[in-house]
Structure formats: structure tokens, C-alpha cells
């Protein structure tokens, strides 16, 4: 029978590239897995983080085999982003990609008796052949999900097929209320004496399906009558157990949880599950926590999933890479429609090896996660046009989509377009569904632009299933004021923004899915904006999971049917002026507000929001909001002058693209022709190309009002953007400015 030994305790680690040790290194640091060497510097605001080639070592005894001729495998649950595994000084495998499981047969490298030395060389050094290449998050290095030893008899379910579980189960509901469970197992080294026994159990432990197949033809279909469907509100799971048997003895066994459901997307009706139109409304999630990086355990992942469930979300986009099996398991159990994707993001590398890496990561994502009922969408790329478009890029996407359809014809494919992706163009109609990352109201335009843009696209392409894969704005919980506005980084503007977006999406059920960017603040070592460095602060919840921002509660009011009421502005606790607005979020019919035990008023919320204008008494004022059986309180102090900490420092305003860059002195030449002469710069060139000409770079820095070029935060990613794209993302470009800037750039030579 199979034996699994967890090896997470007491590893030796050295944050130097010392080379392969010849013996167990007693002088290295002792760490437990999961572990990352970027737990602190990946989000501490110092502007960079250690990307190196470092070493882990572990001593272990050769496992006893249950039967003669058995095999032992090392299982690495994730190693970011390249890893080489050695046993007793011999290389046994090399893996590219930092987010998926891989295994290696180490049987022949282990000693018959005594201790063995397992060494893992792990690197997150930048290269041009492993994705992600450039992205707005920290690429934490290390063995951050754990390591196991797996011992199996010589005949066993396959452990080497792209890190998968060795079984693929496809439950399909039937018209009579039952389901057909199509099952395929992958088996190694079994002869004619072996059979595979399949059993299906319901949640109560009753066996409801059974079949036996010869090991060399293990594929079968089992009919189960009267099934209970897996649904977002009632995620019912069946357990499928496969046993590899030789006569009266079980040699190996595996089990997976699966769900019976049907789903589809319609351009006019949106998402449909089990025949019911159900708009998907939820969040995106990164896998890191403050000062722990991506080294999370199963309890951490489950706690994150519970916070999202409390929000009332029914979908999660797991960005921008394969996530832990622990989190997918939580989604199966709690009921989310999951968008799972590979880290093909921002910029396509021109190295052919990179495209092959993309293919390998896609195979691992699908094969390792095929059985999860929560996963309904495979994402093939994110904002890839930041690095420009080419015929090869389009063809690579078509190849990836075809690959996914070959591996898994049961699920839908999708893509996250950068906002500047043309409404018409070759990037459309590749995947089954499409979504856009839009930040109208933050990086560009105003929040009111979102609805009209979606309506216009929907009218122009009524046959495309359209979603919103990212939207959001920064919200830092110390910034407050009576007049919140775009780019002030305040918690109050973030709340206003999400009030608007929740309504926009609620009014458009044909939007098949929407995903707030992001559920949690997350690490991005290159960022430095809003007075908080090293983080992307668009989360509804802080990176330490300690504080739910006000914006969290507007979605809870829309999405979670459990009665709730929330007083906004609790952290805006000292207010100046004779009057102030008290805002309440709720899903109840009426809200009453009390101040200092006296009733201020009672009102019917509009779009889940109730507002009261009150006159503050001197000193402290205690507020109580009552909505049905729900109550919430806060205390506000009336002050002469509000604390300076409530206001974003001027020098921090507009960092990392949020400011209105493209203002110029004097009148604009509105008639300037748009010319693109050969050998000269233009708005079609990338910022990286502009930076190669010192005079052109100086002009652009003067134009933008900031230093730009190699070494600035996020340069690796934005250097691949065209000037035209960057201007569009900056927003509020004066009329005629694009033509004027193009004409100015035409005066500078393109430096090869």
C-alpha cells in the first residue's frame, strides 16, 4: 500500500549559492517548510528583493517498502521558480515553473540502509524562459508548499504524469436525475494479474457506484442514480476511490473528491449553473501574507477561503498562477466557481523555450487540478498586450487554447485583456469567454466610464461572453476626509468606487463574471505609492488579514443574504466641522441611526446605502445603527483640526501611474499630424526604446513630471508598454496632446 511521509520539519537552508554540498551541512540555518527567503523583503518596502540561487538540504532514512521492488518518489509541492533535486550527490530531476507540483523517482539513488541526503537547489533569478517574466507581484523564492516522500509498490497509480493524481473523473449529469462518472486511471508496471476497483461514495459514506476493470484498460463509466448536484450554495461532494488489486490484495489506492454539475456561459444570460442563471460575482486572490510571503499552510488557505465566503462571493479568480491544492480543496468544499490560470502575463518572451514553458505549465495546471469541481475556467493569459502584439503572440494563444480543449473539453477557456486591448482585433474569439481588466476611476478616466464601456462592447459584440476580470483602486486605511476623490488613496474613495462598481455589475447580469482586484493587499516589492511601499493596496482586506476595509462591506451587503449592517468611516474617528455624513451599508429594508442615545432618523437604503447628515456634539459622539436585528456602533470625536495622518503627503500623490502625467504648458497644436517616420521615435515606440535615447528620455521625464528609466519601480514591466498605451492608462490626456507628443518624439532618433 502507498505510504506518504511528510518531510517539512528541520531542513537546512543557506541563502548563498555555495554549490552542491558533499555531506549534510550542519552549519546552515534550520528552517521548517513551507519556507521562502523573501518572506520579509518581498513586501517590506525597500524597493527590491533577493532573487538568488539558494540551497535546501534534508537528511532522511530510506523508507521501508511494503512489497519487494517498490518505488520511492520525492514530491515537491512547489519550488519557485527553478529547482534541481539531488539525492546523495546525484541529480535526479530539474523543474521549471514555480507554482506546480513535480515528482521524481529516487529509488535507485537511495541507500539500502542509513541516512540519505536530499538537496534542492532553488532559484528565482530572472531569466527569459520561465513565466512569469514581468508582473505586478513579488516572485517569492523557496520551497514554499512542502515536500513529501511517497512509497508505492512497483505496480502503482502513475505519479510522474505531469504531477497529477493518477486519475481523472468526469461526472456528467443525466436527464433522469442521475450522473455518469467517466473515470480514467493511469497505471504503471501492472501486468495481466492486476485489476482496478472503483467505488463511489456519497457524503454520508454510502457506496453508490462500483466497477472493476483490467489494469491495462482501466477506463470506465459508472452510472449513479438520483445524484445530488454540486452547486455554489450547496457544494455536494462525492468521493471516488480507485484500488489497484492483484487477486485478493490491494497494492495501491487513491481517492479524489468530485462534484456533479453542469455549467455554461451565454452572451446575453451570463453564467448558468445546473440550468439556473447565476451571475458570478467575486474577487481575485494572491497567495501571500504580510511578512510570510507565499509560505502558507493549509489552515491559512482555508481561512482565506472563509473570509471570501463571508463576503458572499461565489467566484474567485486565482491569479496569476497555479495555487495550492489546499485552496482548491477549500473552494470545492465551500462552493466557488474558480478561474485557474497560468502565469503567462504582461510580456511574451521571444525565447522559444518560454513558449514551451507556457505549454508545460498549462499541462500541469489542467492535469493536476482536473478533478476539482470548483474549477470551471482555465485562463490562458493576463494583460499580455502590455508587451505589444505580434502574429506569433496570437498564434501562441490559439495553440494554448487548443491544448486546453484537448486536455479538458469539459471546461471553458478564458482570457484577461489589458484595458487597452482593442475592442476589435485578433485577440478576440480565441477563448470561450473573455474578460477585461478595467481601472476606470483609478488609473484612467472616471468610475462612471465603466458602465458605458461595458454596454458599448456588449452592443458591438453581442456574441462574446464578456466579464470584468480586474477592477479596483488603492485603499489605505489611515487616509480619510470629507471629500474623497480619485487618487487620494483614501479608504473613503475606495468605498465610493466600489459602491459604484457593485451597482454597475448588479445591473448587468449578462456580465458572466466579475472579480474585484484584489481580495487582499499583496506584496509587490517594486511598488512605492500612497505612502505604503512594497505592496499593492487594492485589497478589500489588509495583507495581514486583520482589517476589513469599508469596501468589503458594500459587497457583503450586495452578495451575502445574511442580515448585516455596517457603519462606514470608523477609522475616520476624528472629524472637524459642525456636520458630517454618516454612511451605513446594509441588506435590510430600513436603517435607524442613533447618536449619543438619541435617534437621528430612519431611512430606506438606496442600493444598500443609507446616509445621514448629523451635527456633531463637542467631544466624543457614539453612533448606533440598527437595521432589523442587526446593530453596529462607532465613536467619532469632534476636533478643531483633523490629524495630518488622514491626508496623503503631497510628495506621495500619484505614484506609479495614478497621477495625471500628460499636462503641458502653453497651447496645444490640435492640428499636428500623426506621423511615424522610419528611424525616428513616436508614440508607437515602447518606453524602453525611448529610454535608449538620453535626449528623448529627458523630454519624456519633463513631460511626465517624474524620473523614468531603468531602476525605477515597475520599469521591467512598463518599459514594454508603448508611449501610446502608457498615456492612455494615465488618463485625462488633454485634447490634442497625443498628436503633440508624437510630433515631439519624431525629433528624436530611434536607437537600435
BELDAZI-V154801 format. One record per helix or strand of 2 or more residues. SS is the DSSP state (hx for helix, st for strand). FROM is the first residue (numbers start at 1). TO is the last residue. If there is no record, write none. Layout:
ss = {SS/SS}
from = {FROM/FROM}
to = {TO/TO}
//
This chain:
ss = {st/st/st/st/st/st/st/st/hx/st/st/st/st/st/st/st/st/hx/st/st/st/st/st/st/st/hx/st/hx/st/hx/st/hx/hx/st/st/hx/st/hx/st/st/st/hx/st/st/st/st/st/st/st/st/hx/hx/hx/hx/hx/hx/hx/hx}
from = {3/11/29/53/71/82/90/102/107/115/147/156/167/179/187/194/207/215/220/238/249/263/270/276/280/298/315/325/337/352/375/384/391/412/434/449/466/491/513/522/532/550/565/574/579/591/598/609/619/630/644/650/655/687/694/715/723/737}
to = {6/14/31/61/76/87/96/105/109/123/152/157/173/185/188/201/214/217/224/246/258/266/273/277/285/311/318/334/341/369/382/387/407/418/437/460/470/506/516/529/536/559/567/575/586/595/603/615/627/638/646/652/657/691/704/718/730/745}
//
